[in-house]
Amino acid sequence: MSKRSDNITAGAARMPNRSLLRACGMTDEEMNRPIIGVVSAYSEIIPGHINLDKIADAVKAGVSMAGGTPVVVPAIGVCDGIAMGHIGMKYSLPSRELIADSVETLAQAHQMDALVLIPNCDKIVPGMLMAAARLNIPSILVSGGPMLAGHFGGEEISLSKTFETVGAYKAGLVTEEQLMECECGSCPGCGSCSGMYTANSMNCLSEAIGMALPGNGTIPAVHAARIHLAKHAGMKIMELLEKDIKPRDILTPKAFRNALTCEMALGCSTNTVLHLLAIAHEAGVEVNLELLNELSSKVPNLCHLAPAGPHHIEELYMAGGIPAVMHELTRRDLLDLSLLTATGKTVGENLEGVTNKKPEVIRPIDNPYSETGGIAVLWGNIAENGCVVKRSAVAPEMMVHSGPARVFDSEDDAIASIYAGKINKGDVVIIRYEGPKGGPGMREMLNPTSALAGMKLDKDVALITDGRFSGASRGASIGHVSPEAAAGGNIALIQEGDTVEIDIPNSRVHLAVSDEELAARRAKWIPESPTSSPAGCTAIRVWSPRQTRVQFWSNRKYRDPETNGFRIFFCALWLSCRPG
């Protein structure tokens, strides 16, 4: 049977190719076997990735045991926590596209037969899944696993607590000694940060959508079971190759519906909306924001993991993990059990014998935290194309709120005002020109949301932005406002003191200003250019065929095959917006 890798190993014409493979130490026996790309995002700067060398070694062992030839190739990654609060965050979301492009490049250039993808943190997981959908060669994902919870003040904590403690320190609520205690105790070792933040959200949803083996989302990074999982992933890829099971056989419209259903039950990061839509686009699947609210109205929220509640991913693992959550959802027939997964079996077959071992962590479906899901999409004259909120992390008293707008044209200005104690109970903080074009790069607003929480204002103050939120954000944090300010969205027209009305149960966000007044303001509005662009990277335009697409100029050039001339190379960032 022919293989993709025959294009670099088979026949006299490929002798030069083989000579280079021999230079890598590859033998005839290895070249005759399927060549499996083990794409590792190992890094010494990201705590979620410092153990990926061990995961890669285990995957290689599994591939070899099953008769394949594993070859490790690299992928980049950004630690959003380290990149937070400075210019580095402008690079975070665009890095997703770089990762997808690099995986595609390496797989195609070297004609790999199949891929085992080894990510862990925020943009690496979706970037690799986007590449898998684009390439459509047998692929499986196995992450590095979540971090164990830290400890501070006699409680189990996670990274969100560190950011909140800075706010508490600025407000005089904790001492410098307590600040240091939190710093040293919050992140005890390797793994993706221990709450239901973006990294763990995407690793859990990779499992729910069928592209990873059961346990991928929740087995702690330090457990031997994580190594076992990696070996099994290495063995499983050979089965997927033999059966010719490819990503698009798994990433069907119904699979995305299953994943979004699990998202609602888990209360995942709002960033998953961006990422799942981007993966769906690469898979040729139509997903729109209306579907999220449809599912949210039907799917109860079963988990309150940090920052929404006291539990961490290790407790979700002990409760039975994502299979246990999915098992609860089957009790109301909320999942399609017939769908194919990376196990080679159906969803239903994967769930046989699964039970919920800790009802206090995974609420039974007849006793949920709420009858509505953890994510909600809002619309209104501020966000005509929609915006997103993590409903499960919003205090009950903030589900409906009205207050005066406090307007800032950058995250930096907002955080300075918050730290200076200039935000009052009842305010609605507006942070604009932080979208994909206006930032550029669509930064996460974890610093301001955490500062508000640390100052005990998260139950009194809302925050609305055309930027993003970290999964570690809590409170009435409403992001992804579309159209963004830099693209002429009405968020650009809000003035200090305007009344802003938020009604999450009814999917509504509204600026209490007449249409005539908005039209008058628009006539005077002057578009702003990005004020702080990454070196060689300035956003130039936004357009909406089905989703908002953003191009970033880069200072690298490429030869245009149509004109044989040079153009500026760009990376395309696909973001969610209402179709139309």
PEKAHU-V412105 format. One record per residue. D_LAST is the distance of its C-alpha to the last C-alpha in whole Angstrom. Layout:
BEGIN
D_LAST
D_LAST
END
This chain:
BEGIN
46
44
42
39
42
44
42
44
47
49
51
53
50
49
52
51
48
50
53
50
49
53
53
51
53
52
54
54
54
51
49
50
48
44
43
41
39
39
36
38
36
40
40
43
41
38
40
38
39
42
43
41
44
46
43
43
46
46
43
45
48
46
45
49
50
48
49
46
46
44
43
42
39
38
34
34
33
32
34
31
34
36
33
33
33
34
32
32
29
27
28
27
23
24
27
25
23
27
28
26
27
31
31
29
32
35
34
34
36
39
38
38
38
36
35
36
34
36
33
34
32
28
26
29
28
24
25
28
26
23
26
27
24
24
28
28
32
34
33
34
33
36
35
38
38
38
41
43
43
45
47
48
50
51
47
45
42
40
38
36
40
40
38
38
42
42
40
43
46
44
45
48
48
49
51
51
53
51
48
50
50
47
46
48
48
44
43
46
45
43
40
36
36
38
35
32
30
27
30
31
28
27
30
30
27
28
31
29
26
30
30
33
36
37
38
36
34
37
41
42
42
46
47
48
46
43
45
46
42
42
45
43
40
42
44
41
39
42
41
38
39
41
39
36
34
31
28
25
28
27
24
23
20
23
24
21
21
25
24
22
24
27
25
25
29
29
28
26
25
22
21
21
18
17
19
19
15
17
19
17
15
19
20
17
16
13
13
10
12
12
15
17
18
18
21
22
23
25
27
29
30
33
34
34
35
35
34
33
37
40
39
39
38
41
42
39
40
44
42
41
38
34
36
38
34
33
36
36
32
34
36
33
32
29
29
29
32
32
30
32
32
34
37
37
37
35
33
36
39
38
38
42
44
42
43
42
45
44
42
42
40
38
38
39
36
38
38
35
34
32
30
27
25
26
22
20
16
16
14
16
16
17
14
11
9
12
15
18
21
24
25
29
30
30
33
33
34
31
28
28
29
29
31
31
29
31
29
29
27
28
29
33
33
32
34
37
37
37
40
42
41
39
37
38
37
34
32
29
29
26
25
23
22
23
19
19
19
21
24
23
23
21
25
26
27
30
33
32
31
34
36
35
36
39
40
40
37
34
35
35
32
28
27
23
22
19
21
22
25
27
28
31
30
30
30
27
25
22
20
17
16
12
12
15
18
19
15
16
15
17
19
21
22
24
28
31
32
29
28
26
25
24
24
23
24
22
19
19
20
21
22
25
25
24
22
24
25
22
22
25
25
22
24
27
24
25
23
25
25
26
29
30
29
30
33
31
28
26
22
21
17
14
11
7
7
6
8
10
13
16
19
22
25
28
32
32
32
32
33
30
31
30
32
34
34
33
30
29
28
24
23
19
18
15
14
12
9
6
4
0
END
